[in-house]
Each structure stands twice: as structure tokens, then as C-alpha cells.
Amino acid sequence: MQRLKPIGIITLFLALGAAVGWVVSGNWSQIKRALLFTPTVYMTADDELQHAIENNEVRAISWETLLPAADRDALARYQQAPPSSMNDFTTQILRSIEASSDSAYQQAMTSAEVVDALNNTWVSIPGFLVPIDFHADQSVRHVFVVPYFGACLHFPPPPPNQMIFARLEPGFSSLELTQPYQLQGRLSIATFEDPLGTSAYAMQVSAIQLFMGQPDDVRQH
């Protein structure tokens, strides 16, 4: 067997390094979750809920899962990467103008339409927590779960079908607004209205863990 020349060995290692880098960059969130310990920062005091979730299959979902097909398709038509050139910037402006007159897109941006099949399902979803009110000890009692940081606070609230209302019993005392969390529990279809926003989904939360990745931002805020 012919031995590789030094230049061939170097080329081989560079190619392998590039391949590994590509795989890691595309799956970094999953790799971090697999390698790093993700502590549980909240557990429900409801023994019945905890027993139920231990005996049911929990489905990992994304925020896109909460969108009916019509809303998802309407939004996908105008999802754009950040502009990197003047041509991209011009195209983005033209697409924004087009979107402003697209009734399906405008409806999707404020939609309360839900996916009926998700009602009373056991799910796990990443998101940021927006406190609504507090227990007497100042631990968080009610929250909105949202797909991106700043929703309802620094930016307008997402549409109702991109917000989840949750009651936390006992209260959650270690909330950090900039920290994404992974919530696990029973999802249901239920409307909750508050000055901060309106949600079309609710969740009975059994556990909350720190999330090491970045929640997927389906909506552009």
C-alpha cells in the first residue's frame, strides 16, 4: 500500500476537521444538551401530575409545532435571513412591502388559531419565561412562555398561538429573564388574557430545566 505523502496527510486532516466542524456547528445545541448536565430548577408539587407524566410519553416540540398549517405556510413565505449586502437589504424591503398587503400573512401575525391535535398532550418545549404575577413570598406564580427573549417586555407580544400560559405551584424563585428554559408538562388549548398579551395555549408544568441551546424563533419580532 502506497504511503501518503505529508501534504496528503495534512489535506486529509484538514478535510476531516472541516467535516467535524460542519457537523458540530449544525448540531451544537443538541451536543451541549447531551454532554452537559442540565439541572432541574423547578418541580411541581402536584403528585398526580408528576405520576401522570412519568407514565406517559413526552413529545419534544418546537414553536412551529403550535402553528396550524395555514399560518406556518403564510409565515414561511416571508422568513428571511439578516441582510448581508445592499441587494439583500433591498430585497428585504420589497418583501416587507409585499407582506404588508398579504392578508394571510397579516392574519398569521396575530393568529389565535391552534392545532387541535395538541390538546391534552404531554410535551417538552424550550422558551423564555415572562412573569405575570407572584406569590406572597415573591416567587413567580403565573408566566407566559414565549419563543424569544424580550417578548411582551421589550417587544410586542407574539400572536396568541405562539404564547403558552402556565401556573407554577409551588412558585418559581430562581427565574432569570434572559435564561431560556425547557418546560415539560401537559399542553392544552385554553385562552388566557392579560395586559402583557393573550395566549391560546396553557400548560400544566411538571418540571423546568435550564436550556443550553437557543429556542427557535419562528416569529420575527
C-alpha positions as CSV (number, residue, x, y, z in Angstrom):
1,M,0.0,0.0,0.0
2,Q,1.4,3.3,-1.0
3,R,2.2,5.6,1.9
4,L,0.6,9.1,2.0
5,K,2.9,12.0,1.4
6,P,3.0,14.6,4.2
7,I,0.9,17.0,2.0
8,G,-1.7,14.3,1.6
9,I,-1.9,13.7,5.3
10,I,-2.3,17.4,6.0
11,T,-5.0,17.6,3.4
12,L,-6.8,14.6,4.9
13,F,-6.8,16.1,8.4
14,L,-8.0,19.4,7.1
15,A,-10.9,17.7,5.3
16,L,-11.8,15.7,8.4
17,G,-11.6,18.8,10.6
18,A,-13.8,20.7,8.3
19,A,-16.3,17.8,8.2
20,V,-16.4,17.6,12.0
21,G,-16.7,21.4,12.3
22,W,-19.7,21.4,10.0
23,V,-21.4,18.6,11.9
24,V,-20.8,20.3,15.3
25,S,-21.9,23.7,14.1
26,G,-25.1,22.4,12.8
27,N,-25.9,20.3,15.9
28,W,-24.3,22.3,18.7
29,S,-27.4,22.8,20.8
30,Q,-28.1,19.0,20.8
31,I,-24.4,18.2,21.6
32,K,-24.4,20.6,24.5
33,R,-27.6,19.1,25.9
34,A,-26.1,15.6,25.6
35,L,-22.7,16.4,27.1
36,L,-23.6,19.0,29.8
37,F,-25.7,18.4,32.9
38,T,-28.9,20.4,32.7
39,P,-30.2,20.9,36.2
40,T,-33.9,20.8,37.1
41,V,-34.8,24.2,38.6
42,Y,-38.5,23.6,39.3
43,M,-40.6,20.6,40.2
44,T,-44.4,20.5,40.6
45,A,-45.9,19.9,44.0
46,D,-48.8,18.1,42.3
47,D,-48.1,14.4,42.9
48,E,-50.9,13.3,40.5
49,L,-49.4,15.4,37.7
50,Q,-45.9,14.1,38.3
51,H,-47.2,10.5,38.3
52,A,-49.1,11.1,35.1
53,I,-46.1,12.5,33.2
54,E,-43.9,9.6,34.4
55,N,-46.4,7.2,32.9
56,N,-46.9,9.0,29.5
57,E,-44.6,9.5,26.5
58,V,-43.4,13.1,26.4
59,R,-43.1,14.6,22.9
60,A,-40.4,17.2,22.2
61,I,-42.0,20.0,20.2
62,S,-40.9,23.4,18.7
63,W,-42.8,26.6,18.5
64,E,-43.5,25.9,14.8
65,T,-45.5,22.8,16.0
66,L,-48.0,25.1,17.6
67,L,-48.9,26.7,14.3
68,P,-51.7,25.5,12.1
69,A,-50.5,24.6,8.6
70,A,-52.0,27.8,7.0
71,D,-50.3,30.1,9.5
72,R,-47.0,28.2,9.1
73,D,-47.1,28.5,5.3
74,A,-48.0,32.2,5.3
75,L,-45.1,33.0,7.7
76,A,-42.6,30.8,5.7
77,R,-43.1,32.9,2.6
78,Y,-41.6,35.9,4.3
79,Q,-39.0,34.4,6.6
80,Q,-35.6,36.0,5.6
81,A,-32.0,35.8,6.8
82,P,-30.5,39.1,8.0
83,P,-29.3,41.1,5.0
84,S,-25.5,40.8,4.2
85,S,-25.4,43.1,1.2
86,M,-27.2,46.1,-0.3
87,N,-29.1,43.8,-2.7
88,D,-30.3,41.7,0.3
89,F,-31.4,44.8,2.1
90,T,-33.4,46.0,-0.9
91,T,-35.0,42.6,-1.4
92,Q,-35.9,42.6,2.3
93,I,-37.6,45.9,2.0
94,L,-39.6,44.8,-1.1
95,R,-40.6,41.6,0.7
96,S,-41.8,43.6,3.7
97,I,-43.9,45.8,1.5
98,E,-45.4,42.7,-0.1
99,A,-46.1,41.2,3.3
100,S,-47.9,44.3,4.5
101,S,-50.6,43.7,1.8
102,D,-50.8,39.9,2.2
103,S,-53.9,39.2,4.2
104,A,-52.9,35.6,5.0
105,Y,-49.6,36.8,6.4
106,Q,-51.2,39.6,8.5
107,Q,-53.7,37.2,9.9
108,A,-50.9,34.7,10.8
109,M,-49.0,37.5,12.7
110,T,-52.0,37.9,15.1
111,S,-53.4,34.4,14.9
112,A,-55.1,32.6,17.7
113,E,-55.8,29.5,15.6
114,V,-54.5,26.4,17.3
115,V,-53.6,22.8,16.5
116,D,-56.4,20.8,17.9
117,A,-54.4,17.5,18.0
118,L,-52.1,19.1,20.7
119,N,-54.9,19.4,23.2
120,N,-54.1,17.4,26.4
121,T,-50.8,16.1,25.1
122,W,-47.6,15.6,27.1
123,V,-44.9,17.8,25.7
124,S,-41.5,19.4,26.2
125,I,-40.7,22.8,24.7
126,P,-37.9,25.4,25.1
127,G,-38.7,29.1,25.7
128,F,-38.3,32.2,27.8
129,L,-40.5,33.0,30.8
130,V,-42.3,36.3,31.2
131,P,-43.7,36.7,34.8
132,I,-47.3,37.8,35.1
133,D,-47.8,37.8,38.9
134,F,-46.2,36.5,42.1
135,H,-46.9,34.6,45.3
136,A,-46.7,36.4,48.7
137,D,-43.0,35.3,49.0
138,Q,-42.3,36.9,45.6
139,S,-41.7,33.7,43.8
140,V,-43.3,33.6,40.4
141,R,-46.8,32.3,40.3
142,H,-48.0,32.7,36.7
143,V,-45.9,33.1,33.5
144,F,-46.2,33.3,29.8
145,V,-43.8,31.0,27.9
146,V,-42.6,32.7,24.7
147,P,-40.2,31.8,21.8
148,Y,-37.7,34.7,22.1
149,F,-36.3,36.9,24.7
150,G,-38.0,40.3,25.2
151,A,-41.4,39.3,24.0
152,C,-44.1,41.2,26.0
153,L,-41.4,43.2,27.7
154,H,-39.1,45.0,25.1
155,F,-41.0,43.9,22.1
156,P,-44.8,43.5,21.3
157,P,-46.2,40.1,22.4
158,P,-46.2,37.2,19.9
159,P,-49.5,36.1,18.4
160,P,-51.7,34.0,20.9
161,N,-50.7,30.7,19.2
162,Q,-47.1,31.5,20.0
163,M,-47.7,32.0,23.7
164,I,-48.3,29.5,26.5
165,F,-49.8,30.4,29.9
166,A,-48.5,28.4,32.9
167,R,-49.3,28.3,36.6
168,L,-46.4,27.4,38.8
169,E,-47.3,25.7,42.1
170,P,-45.1,26.0,44.2
171,G,-43.7,29.3,43.0
172,F,-40.5,29.6,40.9
173,S,-38.0,31.6,42.8
174,S,-34.9,31.4,40.5
175,L,-36.3,33.0,37.3
176,E,-33.8,34.8,35.1
177,L,-35.5,36.7,32.2
178,T,-32.5,36.2,29.8
179,Q,-32.2,32.4,30.5
180,P,-34.0,30.0,28.2
181,Y,-35.7,27.1,29.9
182,Q,-37.0,23.7,28.9
183,L,-40.6,23.1,30.2
184,Q,-42.2,19.7,30.5
185,G,-45.9,19.1,31.1
186,R,-49.4,18.7,29.8
187,L,-50.3,21.1,27.0
188,S,-53.9,22.2,26.5
189,I,-55.9,24.6,24.3
190,A,-57.1,27.5,26.6
191,T,-57.2,31.2,26.2
192,F,-55.7,33.4,28.9
193,E,-55.8,37.2,28.6
194,D,-53.5,39.7,30.4
195,P,-52.3,43.3,29.7
196,L,-49.0,41.7,28.7
197,G,-50.6,39.6,26.0
198,T,-53.0,36.8,25.2
199,S,-52.2,33.1,24.9
200,A,-54.0,30.4,23.0
201,Y,-52.3,27.5,24.9
202,A,-51.8,26.6,28.5
203,M,-49.5,24.1,30.2
204,Q,-49.6,22.2,33.5
205,V,-45.8,22.3,34.2
206,S,-44.3,19.3,35.9
207,A,-40.7,20.3,35.6
208,I,-38.4,23.1,34.3
209,Q,-34.8,22.7,33.3
210,L,-32.1,25.1,32.1
211,F,-31.9,25.0,28.3
212,M,-28.4,25.0,26.8
213,G,-29.4,25.9,23.3
214,Q,-31.4,28.7,21.8
215,P,-35.2,28.4,21.5
216,D,-36.3,28.5,17.8
217,D,-37.6,31.9,16.9
218,V,-40.3,31.2,14.4
219,R,-41.6,34.7,14.5
220,Q,-39.6,37.8,13.7
221,H,-40.3,40.3,16.5
